[in-house]
Structure formats: structure tokens, C-alpha cells
Amino acid sequence: MEGGACLASSFRPGNHRLGSAISAPLARQKINLTLLTHVVGDEILDSVTVLCTDRGAAADSYSLLKARIRKGAVRPYPGACILSLYPHDKRSDIKGNFIRSLAQAKVMIRALASSPSAICAVLSQAAKNRALEVLFEHFEFPSYRTPAEFHAVVHPPQEFVREVIASYQEKIIRVYYIVHQAGLDLWDLSVPSSQALEDFAQALIALGKPNRAIPFLAAVPGPGKKFTLSFSLSTDCGDEVQDILKLHIPAIAIRRHSPVAAVFLHGPHFGDRFGIADTLVQALDRAKVSLLALSCAVSSITAMVREEELLKALQVLGKTFEEQS
């Protein structure tokens, strides 16, 4: 768990861009982000971004976004908590059971983000204990048997955290490695209620088969108390995905991008250095690569791009970030 503040913004894709409206202003003010997830809109749906930062930077972040996003909405959620479950190896059934747990706990999910090692949910601080109780009903954790044992884990002292953050302010951002996965579909759907969110969780569980992974999953608030969900799976199982979604969540609009590719940047911890997301977004913009969705969580960034633009994306990111040998 990680406390802080959450901001959600929405805007028409033609009015603003993620880099100029959100990531660049925050990077210039050296504001560290602990989570960022973004789903690109179309002629019907808005583009939506959810980001988290520490409480001390919440007011400045809100002012920056309000000044930039004039044709759109910015909503602050000051008492936020990031709840992360890992390792999960991108497994569909674990993602599904995590979302089902939160839906059954009746907590308001502000956003979902994923990395290759974790799935993260942004909740209110008031809902975190209720969410933990239900998670312990559906999952077994070797390190602690009860929520009380989990709460007893000692968190690192703040002085140590500040030293770690300071050590990552290098001029060229180092990452452990950059990898990619092609041959994917990206599915976007809008679900109207907490029950529909639980139905979506059941669909993910139904999609779970041995060695089947979901490389990307993100969720952001949509219009009219709806939730926009975005996830990727291999193009080979496209027909099965369509059938399972229609079975578990009928009468919803589904958008399918195909073929797409995922690009993963691993390490260091995303919250340890300001400007990581902006560096990636600006690099893709320079290379004229269309960013379809983005998830920055824990220690990884996952960017979804069109498969025909994958080579351009890898070339520019390879020149922008320094991979550790």
C-alpha cells in the first residue's frame, strides 16, 4: 500500500495531448508520480488520465493541470491509496480475482494500472481496510496470514526513501531493459456500474487458461459514472474474447485495436524519479508513434502502440533511455 493523492483528467483527443497537457508540466516542476495510467479516446470517448503523487505535491499538480486543460475536466481525490498485488506474472485469473475482490468489497476504484509483476488499484484511504479484508478471503499470502499481520510490516523510514529518490536523478534515465510483445489486440470497453465491474472480472477469470497472460490492463473513470477498461490479449484468441465479453457483459460497446504491440520499460521504481513518463511520451511524439494506452506502475512502464509503429518506438526509446548492461 502507498498513500498519497490522486488526480483524474479528461479531454477530447483533438484539444490536448498527454505530453503537453500533463506529463511535461509536472516534469518541469520536478513532481514525482507514483502511478499514471492513460487511455486514449476517439471521436466518441474522451482521453482520460489518472495520476497519483504524494500529498505535498497534490495542490501544485492540480493547479498545473487546471491551467493546461481548459477544455476538459480535472478532478482531485486527496485521500488516495495505491493497493498493489504481486507477483502475478500477467495472469488473467489473478487480475480477474483482484478486481472481483474490490468489487465485492464495494470500494470506489479510481483507476487500475498494471505492470509485468503487479496489478494496482487506486482507492480512497477510507476503503483500504475493507478492500484488504476481502483480498485475504480470495488470496493466500505466504508472508502474512491476516490483514493485521500485513499492517504490522514496518515501512522504510522517510529519510531512507528521500535518499533513494535523490539517487535516481541522473541526466539520462537508466532502465534495466526494454522489451516488447507484438501480435496483440487492445480491447476497450465502458462498463456502467460496480456490478458490471464484477462481471468484467468474471470474464477475465473465464479467459484464464494455463500460460495465458494479459500483458496490459488499465482502467479509468469514464462519463456518466462509467468505467473505461482497456486490456490486451493475443490476436489468436480474439474470437474467444469477443464471445466471453458478450456472455458476461452484454449490451456494452466494445472497441478493438488490432494488431498492436506492448513495449515494457523495467526499473527503477517509477516513483523514484520525476519525468520518466514525460521522457517516454515526448520520445514517442517525436517519432510520430501513436500511443494507444499507457500504464506506469511500481517499477515498470507499459506503452501500447500500433504494431506497424513498433520498430520506430523501439528505436527512439533505445536512444532516449540507457539500458543497464
FENKAFEN-V371740 format. One record per backbone hydrogen bond with DSSP energy under -1.0 kcal/mol. CO is the residue of the C=O (numbers start at 0). NH is the residue of the N-H. E is the energy in kcal/mol with one decimal. If there is no record, write none. Layout:
co = <CO:CO>
nh = <NH:NH>
e = <E:E>
This chain:
co = <1:3:4:5:6:7:8:9:10:11:11:16:17:17:18:21:22:23:24:25:26:34:35:36:37:38:44:46:47:48:49:50:51:51:52:53:54:56:57:58:59:60:61:62:63:64:67:72:74:76:77:78:79:80:81:82:84:87:89:90:91:92:93:94:95:96:97:98:99:100:101:102:110:111:112:117:118:119:120:121:122:123:126:127:128:129:130:131:133:134:145:146:147:149:156:157:158:159:160:161:162:164:165:172:174:176:178:180:182:183:184:185:186:187:188:190:192:193:194:195:196:197:198:199:200:201:202:208:211:215:217:218:219:225:226:227:228:229:230:232:233:234:236:237:238:239:240:241:242:243:244:254:256:258:259:260:261:262:263:264:265:268:274:275:276:277:278:279:280:281:282:283:284:291:292:293:294:295:296:297:298:299:300:301:302:303:304:305:306:308:309:310:311:312:313:314:315:316:321>
nh = <81:79:52:76:50:74:48:72:46:14:15:20:21:22:23:25:26:27:28:30:29:51:295:49:293:47:41:10:38:8:36:6:33:34:4:56:57:60:61:62:63:64:65:66:67:68:69:9:7:5:79:124:3:122:1:120:118:90:213:94:95:96:97:98:99:100:101:102:103:104:106:105:121:218:119:114:84:112:82:109:80:126:130:131:132:133:134:135:137:138:149:150:151:152:160:161:162:163:164:165:166:167:168:321:323:265:263:261:234:259:232:256:230:254:228:226:196:197:198:199:200:201:202:203:204:205:206:211:91:231:229:111:227:221:190:219:188:217:186:184:236:237:240:241:242:243:244:245:246:247:248:187:185:306:183:304:180:302:178:300:175:271:278:279:280:281:282:283:284:285:286:288:287:39:303:37:301:35:299:269:266:296:264:294:262:291:260:308:309:312:313:314:315:316:317:318:319:320:174>
e = <-3.1:-2.4:-2.0:-3.4:-2.5:-3.2:-2.5:-2.3:-2.9:-1.6:-1.3:-2.4:-1.9:-2.0:-2.8:-1.6:-2.2:-2.5:-1.3:-2.4:-1.7:-2.5:-3.5:-2.7:-2.6:-2.1:-1.7:-2.1:-2.3:-2.9:-2.6:-2.7:-2.4:-1.0:-3.1:-1.3:-1.3:-2.3:-2.4:-2.3:-2.3:-2.3:-2.5:-2.0:-1.4:-3.2:-1.4:-2.3:-2.6:-2.4:-1.3:-1.9:-1.7:-3.1:-1.6:-2.3:-1.7:-2.3:-3.4:-2.0:-2.5:-2.4:-2.2:-2.3:-2.6:-2.1:-1.8:-2.4:-2.6:-1.7:-1.6:-1.1:-2.6:-2.1:-3.3:-2.8:-2.5:-2.3:-2.8:-3.4:-2.6:-1.1:-2.2:-2.4:-2.1:-1.5:-2.3:-2.3:-1.2:-2.0:-1.8:-2.5:-1.1:-1.6:-1.8:-2.5:-1.8:-2.1:-2.4:-2.4:-1.5:-1.4:-1.2:-2.4:-2.4:-2.2:-3.1:-2.8:-2.2:-2.9:-1.6:-3.0:-2.3:-3.2:-3.3:-2.6:-1.8:-2.0:-2.1:-2.3:-2.0:-2.0:-1.8:-2.2:-2.2:-2.4:-1.7:-2.4:-1.0:-2.0:-3.0:-2.0:-3.0:-3.1:-2.8:-2.3:-2.4:-2.8:-3.4:-3.3:-1.4:-1.6:-2.4:-2.3:-2.3:-2.6:-2.6:-2.1:-1.9:-2.5:-3.0:-3.0:-2.5:-1.9:-2.1:-2.5:-2.3:-2.5:-2.2:-2.2:-2.8:-2.1:-2.3:-1.9:-2.8:-3.0:-1.8:-2.3:-2.1:-2.4:-1.8:-2.8:-1.4:-2.0:-2.7:-2.7:-2.8:-2.0:-2.2:-2.9:-4.2:-2.0:-2.5:-2.3:-2.5:-2.9:-2.8:-1.7:-1.4:-2.1:-2.7:-2.3:-2.3:-2.4:-2.2:-1.2:-1.3:-2.6:-2.3>
